[in-house]
Amino acid sequence: MAIIKLNNRALKDATAVGSTTQLGNLVFISKQTASSSASVSFTSGIDSTYKEYIFYFNNIHPATNSVQFNFNLSTDNGSNYNVVRTTTFFYAYHNEDDSGTALSYGGNNDLAQALGGSQTFGELAWNQGSDADQSVSGYLHLFEPSSDTFVKHYIGSFNQSHEGDLSIANYTAGYGNTTSAINAIEFKMSSGNIDAGEITLFGVA
């Protein structure tokens, strides 16, 4: 079998791998900016239009030190955020002073048929620092939230500046255990407000 070598340096220039039109396009839906906000909720724009939605988090800064950044799902347009989930969580960290590193499963951060925010640590970021230069950024994918057949899978990746001056890369995944349509999502800290930051919602066409 002959080996095909691509001399092209960008995917858009590749001519021997077939069409790339099925990779999908990001379609902007909405953006919310937190400013001393108790929570940030998206109660519209999540429907059957797309099979995948992506939330991007830009410098989410808590008002309170050592808090957990969590989320909850809703099937009734945000009247209740009470969808139970089963999830997994692992992380890697590195201290600013190079005094410690680790790669570990976060058993305190996961859920087993429970509501978000009920675990010891955070699902998206844990013990987040509130120093003026500390924040958390990342993304969360939500798959086919309007399906009436399957549970609602999600995956996410976040980097945070921990209260102990650590960089922590958090990786989370799980599913909302419901076949009802998910049509709203809420993000909040375990205590205190979201002092600042932006969350942007895209659909994948």
C-alpha positions in Angstrom: 0.0 0.0 0.0 1.4 3.4 -1.0 1.9 6.0 1.7 0.3 9.3 0.9 2.4 12.3 2.1 0.7 15.6 2.5 3.0 18.5 1.7 0.2 21.0 2.6 0.9 22.8 5.9 -2.8 23.6 6.7 -5.9 21.5 6.6 -7.6 24.1 4.4 -5.0 23.4 1.7 -5.1 19.6 1.9 -6.2 18.0 -1.4 -5.8 14.3 -0.7 -8.0 13.7 2.4 -11.4 14.3 1.0 -13.9 17.0 1.9 -13.6 18.8 5.3 -17.0 20.3 5.2 -18.3 17.8 7.7 -16.0 19.1 10.5 -18.7 21.5 11.5 -19.0 25.2 12.0 -19.4 27.1 15.3 -22.5 29.3 15.2 -22.6 32.1 17.8 -25.8 32.0 19.9 -25.2 34.3 22.9 -22.7 35.6 25.4 -23.2 36.6 29.1 -20.9 38.7 31.1 -20.8 38.2 34.9 -20.6 41.2 37.2 -21.1 40.3 40.8 -23.6 37.7 39.6 -25.0 35.1 41.9 -25.1 32.7 38.8 -25.0 32.8 35.0 -27.9 30.9 33.3 -28.7 30.2 29.7 -32.4 29.7 29.4 -32.7 30.1 25.7 -30.8 29.0 22.6 -30.4 25.3 23.7 -32.9 23.3 21.6 -33.0 20.9 18.7 -31.3 23.2 16.3 -27.9 21.6 16.9 -26.7 18.3 18.1 -23.8 19.8 20.0 -23.4 23.0 22.0 -20.1 24.4 23.3 -19.7 26.9 26.2 -16.5 28.9 26.4 -15.4 30.4 29.7 -13.1 33.4 29.7 -11.5 34.4 33.0 -14.2 33.5 35.4 -13.3 35.2 38.7 -15.0 34.4 42.0 -15.8 37.1 44.6 -14.9 34.6 47.4 -11.7 32.6 47.9 -11.6 28.8 48.0 -14.9 28.2 46.2 -16.1 25.5 43.8 -17.3 26.2 40.3 -20.2 24.0 39.4 -23.2 23.7 37.0 -26.7 22.2 36.9 -29.0 21.2 34.1 -32.7 21.9 33.6 -35.6 20.3 31.7 -38.1 23.1 32.4 -36.4 26.2 31.0 -34.7 27.0 34.2 -37.5 26.8 36.7 -35.6 23.9 38.3 -32.0 22.8 38.0 -32.5 19.2 39.2 -31.2 16.7 36.6 -29.2 14.0 38.4 -25.9 13.1 36.8 -23.2 10.5 36.9 -19.7 11.9 36.2 -15.9 11.4 36.2 -13.2 13.9 37.0 -9.4 13.9 36.8 -6.8 16.6 37.1 -3.1 17.5 36.9 -1.5 20.3 38.9 1.8 22.1 39.2 2.8 24.6 42.0 4.1 28.0 41.1 7.2 27.4 43.2 7.8 24.0 41.6 7.3 22.3 44.9 4.7 19.8 43.8 3.1 18.1 40.9 0.4 15.4 40.5 -1.9 13.6 38.1 -4.9 12.2 39.9 -8.5 11.0 39.7 -10.7 13.4 41.6 -13.1 11.2 43.6 -14.4 14.1 45.6 -15.3 16.0 42.4 -17.5 13.3 40.7 -21.2 12.5 41.0 -23.0 9.2 41.3 -26.7 9.8 40.5 -26.6 13.2 42.2 -27.2 16.9 41.6 -24.3 19.2 40.7 -22.7 21.1 43.5 -23.4 18.3 46.0 -19.9 16.9 46.0 -17.0 18.0 48.2 -15.1 19.9 45.5 -16.0 21.5 42.2 -17.0 19.9 38.9 -15.4 22.5 36.7 -12.9 24.1 39.2 -12.2 23.4 42.9 -10.8 25.7 45.6 -10.6 28.5 43.1 -8.6 31.4 44.2 -10.0 35.0 44.3 -6.8 37.0 44.2 -7.0 39.8 41.7 -5.0 37.9 39.1 -6.7 34.5 39.6 -9.4 33.0 37.3 -10.6 29.9 35.6 -11.0 29.4 31.8 -12.1 26.5 29.6 -14.9 24.9 27.7 -17.8 22.5 28.1 -19.4 20.4 25.3 -23.0 19.4 25.7 -24.2 16.7 23.2 -27.7 16.5 21.7 -29.6 18.0 24.6 -32.9 17.7 22.9 -32.8 13.9 22.4 -35.8 12.1 23.8 -33.9 8.7 23.5 -30.5 9.1 25.1 -29.0 10.5 28.3 -27.2 13.9 27.9 -23.5 13.5 27.6 -21.0 16.3 28.3 -17.2 16.7 28.4 -15.2 19.7 29.6 -11.7 20.9 30.1 -10.7 23.8 32.4 -7.5 25.4 33.7 -7.7 27.3 37.0 -5.5 29.2 39.3 -6.0 27.4 42.6 -6.0 29.3 46.0 -2.7 27.7 46.8 -1.0 29.2 43.8 -1.2 26.1 41.6 -2.1 25.7 38.0 -4.6 22.9 37.8 -5.9 21.3 34.5 -9.3 19.8 35.2 -11.0 17.2 32.9 -14.6 16.3 33.5 -17.2 14.2 31.7 -20.5 12.6 32.5 -24.2 12.5 31.6 -27.4 14.0 32.8 -29.5 10.8 33.4 -32.7 11.9 31.7 -34.3 11.3 28.3 -36.2 14.6 28.6 -34.8 17.6 26.6 -32.3 19.8 28.4 -33.1 23.4 27.6 -31.3 25.4 30.3 -28.0 25.4 32.2 -26.8 27.3 35.2 -23.2 28.1 36.3 -22.4 29.2 39.8 -19.9 29.2 42.7 -20.5 27.1 45.8 -20.4 30.3 47.8 -20.5 34.0 46.9 -20.9 35.6 43.5 -19.1 35.3 40.1 -17.3 38.6 40.3 -16.4 38.8 36.6 -15.9 36.8 33.4 -17.6 35.9 30.2 -19.4 32.7 29.0 -20.1 32.3 25.3 -22.5 29.7 23.8 -22.0 28.3 20.4 -23.9 25.7 18.4 -22.0 23.2 16.2 -23.6 23.2 12.7 
